[in-house]
């Protein structure tokens, strides 16, 4: 792949700074100050990557996408924008941009994104022109990293640890995307041409764990009707992902620790040992240090699998990403149901941004999918959203809201509106009532 890079930027000083820095990174950098000049450049040369400002003197950077798709369909476009609002980023990526980055640009973040899109392009080219059989991996098309500060920090850590051989423990609540992070580490590692094997430790019966991990030979126990290759042998040279590792029984933990220490496994019923070379990535929503204190998890195994820890943020900690994911899940639902829903109306968006999402990304995906199925119009409205109530927040408890008497009711509503900057959805949540009831109360008390 060539390393020709095109920067489309009307701020000439910034363009020169970017060109100088990227040239030092090994790219042959070209610049264009507007859409017209960029189109001329695209007609003359093939680029490995295009960095374009969103707002240009004669149009938007996304206007380059039709020509890119026609002339250079495999060339990724990263949008740079000072207008770092959610919707502009969503629209740019919906139109075909590979990624976006907000100004002021942090060099390390930009380089991570450049490496990511170029790595993805290389992978796609391999798939289009395969030279050898590639291991099958689960598609990540129903996930994205997001643009929030919490996501940026997390995936910077992912990029940092991925090229190493360190074992990684990914912690976080259910539905936060732990397996995606594990697959991301594998794809950015030096093992990315070898298998990624995922095991759900919570679903393995204690009696069959040795067979699942190490395999067995035919006839070694009742039900062993043929030879079986275990997860360690399947993942040899690649990555073994143990999801919900905290659910393993103590006896199985002993077997796992021995395999990790000796790097040899013996299938059940066999006398032959196999040398294995796997990288271990584990995930859990359990508090393993507490489990160690209770004698339910081995401390030596904990330190073996925990050379580097990643903490997955909850969805409520990455509010900026909520609508990015919602739009992604809506696109998937449209594809599945054969619909053409364009988005979420203002009230639905407000509610989604203020909801606590105890089920995290998994809950958001299910809510959007259900709403898309029910929706009759072009947009999803409050009527289609099913969001069960969550535990009252600290803000709610601090306000001490109740609507028992007419004398205090008006004051409490005004206080709730003040605390939420006049956000009626969130005010209703603080008051413990629904939006319709709040609107009726506003009318009753003459609150504008």
N, C-alpha and C positions, 0 to 999 in steps of 0.2 A: 504494500500500500504506500502511495506517495504521502509526503508530509506537507503538501501545499495547503495553506490556510488563508481564507479570505475574511478580512474584517470590514464590515459595513458600518461606518460610524461618521457622523457629520461633525463631531467635536474633534478637530484635527489634532489638538494637543494630546487628548486622551488616546486617539488612534495611534499616534507615534509612540507613546509610552507602552501601549499594548504590543505594538509591533516589535519594539526593542526587546521587551521581556520574553515574548514568545519565540523570537529569533534565537535568543540565548538558550531556549528550551529545545532547540533543534528543528523548529518549523521554518519553512520558507514562506514568509508572510507577505500577502498582498492586501492593499486597502482600496476601499471605494467610499465616497462621501455621500452617496445617495442611491436610491433604487435603480435609477437609469444606468449609472456607471457600474453598479453591481451586476445588472443583467448583461451588460456588455462583457464584463469579466467572465461571467458564467458561460457565455457563448464561446469564449476563446480557450478556456482551460478547465480541466477537471480538478476539483478540490477534495481533500480528504475531510474538511470541516469548514463550516461557515459560521462566523460569529456576527450577529447583526443586532444593532440597536432596534428597539421596537418603533420608536418615533423617528422618522427621517424627513428631510425637507419636502420630498415629493411623494410620500406615502408611508406605509408601515412595513417593517421588516418581513412580516408574514406574507406580503404580496410577492415575495421572491419564491414562495413554495411551488406554485404551478410550474415555473420554469425549472426549478430544481428537480421536481418529479419527472418532468419531460426529458431533461438533458442528463441529469445525474441522480437517478432515483435512490441510490444508496448513500448519498452524501447527507450527513446529519446537519441540522441547523439548530444552534443554540441562540435563543433570544436574550438580549441584554436590555433591561428596562429600569428606568427610574420610577416608573409607575408600578410599584411592586404590589398591586392589589391582586386579590385572588382571581377575579374574573378575567383580567388580561392574560394572566398566566394560563388559566384553563383554556381560554379561547385560542391562544397561540399553539398549545399542545394539541387541542382538538383539530386544528387545521393542518397539523402534521409536523410541528416543531418537535425536535427530540427532547429538548429541555429548556429551562430558562434560568437566568441568574439576575439578581437585583443589584443595582448600583447603590452605594459604592462597592466595587467588586473586590472581593478578597482573593488574592492570587492562589492560595492553597485550595480554596473552594472551586475556583475556575478550573484549575488543573485536574482536580478530581473529576469534575464533570466532563472535561475533554477526554480524559482517559476512559471514562465510562462509556461515552457514546462511540469512541473509536473502537473500544473492545467489543461493543455490541455489533458494530458494523463488520468487524473481522469475523465474529461468530456467524453472522448472517451470510457472509460471503462463503464461509466454509460449508454452511448448509446448502447453499446454492450450487457449490462445486465441491462436493465431498470427495476426499481422497482416502478416507478410512471410515469405518463405522464409528459413529459417535454415541456415547451413552445417552439414553433417553432421560430427560429431566422434565419435571412438572413445569408447565407454563406459568410465568409470572405476570401475564397480561392483566390479571385482576388485582394488581398491586402496584403502588408507586412509592417512592421514598418521601415525597412531600417537600415543602419549602419552608417549614417552620424552623425556628432556632433549635428546638429539641431534636427534630429530624436531622438537621445539619450536623449537630454535635454527634449524634448516634452514628450516622453513616460516615463521618470522618474517622471515627474509631474503627468502624468496619473496614474502611480502606487501609487503615494503619495496620491492623492485625492480620488481614487476609493473606498477604504474601509470606507471613511467617509460618512456622510449623506448630505454633502454640495451640494447646487445647483451649476451647472457648466455652464458657458457661453463659447462656443467655437467660436472664431472669425477667419476669414481668407478668402482668395479669393475662388471663385468657383473652384471645382475640386481638392481641396487640401486634401480631406479625412476626413472631419469633422464628417460624420456619422460613419465612422470606429472608430474614437477616442471615440465617444459616446458609441458605442457598446463595445469597449474595457473597458471603465470605468464600464459599467454594468457587464461584465463578471468577472471583478476583485473585484466586490463589494459583500457585504453580501446579496444582492438581486438577485444574479445570478440564483437562482432556480425559480424566478418569471418572469413574462412577461417583454419584452422590446417592447414598442409600439412607433412607429415613425409616426409623423404627419408632412406633408408638409404644413406649414402655408401659403405659397405663392399661393397654389392652392385652398384654402377654400373660397368660396363666403361668404361675410359678413352675408348674411341672413341664412346660414347653419352652421355657426361657432359654435353656442351654441349646435346644434344637434351633431356635430362632437366631440366636447369636452365632453359634458355631457349626450348625448343620448336623446331619445324622446320616447313617447308612441304612440301607433297606433292612428291615427286620430287627432293628436295634431296640424297638419297643412296640407295643400294640398300636397299630395305626400307621407305622412307618412302612408304607407300601413301596416306597422308592427312595433313592438317595436324594438328599437335600443339601444344597450349598447354603451355609449360614450367612448372616449379614456381614460378618467380618471378612469372609472370603469374597463375597460379592463386591465389597467396597475396597478391596485390595488396591493400593496405589492412589485411592481417592479419599472421600470424606464419609464418615459414618455419623449420622445425626440421630441422637437419642432424645426424642421428645418426651417430656414429662418424666425425666430420669428419677425424680423424687418418689415415683410410685413403685420402683423396683423393690422386691422383697430383700430382706437382709442377706439371705442365702445367695440370691442372684447377684447382689452387689459384690460378694466375695469372688464369684466366678468372673465377673466383669473386671474387677481389679487385677486378678491374676493374668487375664488375657492382655490387659493394657501394659502390665509390667514386663511380661515375658515376650510379648509380641509373637506368640505362638498360640494356635488354637487346635483343639482336637475334636472332630465331629463325634457326636454321641454314638457309641458302639464301635468306634474305630480305634486302631492302635497307632495310626499315623498322625503326626502333627504337621501343621502347615504354618509356615512363617507368613505373617501378614504385616503390611505397612499401611496403616490407616491414620487419618487425622480425626480426632474426636471433637464433635461439637454437641453440647448438651443444652437442653432447655427445660425450664421448670417454672411453675407458678407457686411452688412451695418455698417456705422459708427453711432452706437446708441447714443453716447454722442452728436453728431451733430444733430441727429434726436430729441433728448430731447430739445436742444436749439431752434429748429424750431417748437416745440410744437407738433411733430408727434409721439413721444413715451413717455410714462409715466415714470417719473423718479423713482417713488416708485416701479413700476414693474421691472425696470432695476436693482435696488438694490436687489429686491427679487430673481431674477434669476441669479444674478452675485456675488455669494459668493466666487467663484473662477473662474479665467479667464484662458483659454488656447488659445494661438495664434498659429494657424497652419502655418508653414513655407511654402513658395511657392516652387515649384520644382526647380527653378533656385538657391534657397538658399541651396539646398541639392544635389549638383552635383554628389556626391559620390553614391547617390541612383538611379540615372537615369537609368543606365544599369541594375541594380538589378530589377527594376520595368519593364524595357523593356523586359528582359528575362522572367519574370513572365507572362506578357501579351502575349508574343510570345507563351509560352507553352499553354496558354488558347486558342489562335487562332489556333494553330496546332490541338488541341483537337476538336475544333468546325469544322474546315475545313477538317479534316482528312489528314493533311500535316505533313511533318517531317523536317521543316526548322530548321537548327541547331543554327542559330544566325545571327549576323550582321557583314558585312565586315568592314574593318578598316575605310574606308572613311565614311560609314554610321554611325559608332560609333562616329567618330570625330564630325560630323555634329550634332548628337543628343546631345553630351556633350556640344557643344557651343551654341546651340539654346536656346532662352529665355523661351520657353514654357508658353506663357500667359494663356493658358487653363489648365495648371498644369497637374495633373495625369490623369484627364479625357481626355485631349487632347492627351497625350502620349499613352494612351490605344487605342484611336481611330486611331491614326497614325500607331501604330504597327499592329493593326488588319487589316487595309486597305492594308498595305504593305505586310502582310502575304498572303492576298487574291491574290494580284497581282504577288507575287514572283514566278518565274519559276525554280530557282535554289535552291541550298542548303542553301544559305545565302541571307539575305535582303541587297540590294545595294542602292546607292543613287537614282537610277532610280525609285525604288518603294516608296521612302519616299516623302510624300507631306507635306512640311512645309512652310506655307505662311509666308511672310516677316513680321518682327516685327518692332516696332519703333526703329530708330537708337539709339544705346547705347551711353552713355556719352563718351566712348572711341572713337567711330566713330566721334562724334562731335568735340572731342578734336583734333583729327588728321586733321580734315578739309579736308577730301580726296575728290578730284574730278580728273577726268582723261581728262581734256579738252585739254591739250597741251602735245605734245611729249616731250618737254623740261623738264617738271616736273614729267611726268608719271612714269618714271623709279624710281626716288627718292621716290615717294609716295608709290609705291609697296614695295620697300625695307623697308621703314619705317613701313608699315603695317605688313610685315613679322617679322620684329624685335620685334614689340610690341606684337605679338602673338606667339613668340618663334618658328617661322617658321611653324606654324599651318596654312596650306593653306585654310582650310575651314573657319576658323575664320578670316583670312586675307581677303578673298573674301567678307565676311560679312562686315568687316570694310570699304572695298572699295566700297561697294554697288553694287557688280557684282557677277555673279555666278562663280562656280569653273572652268567651262569649259573656260569662258572668261579669268579668271586669268591665267590658264595654257597657253592660246594663247599669253597673254601679256608677260609671263615669257619667252616663246620661242622667241617672237619678240625682246625683250630687252636683250636676252642672259643672263638671271638671273638664276644661278644654284640653 
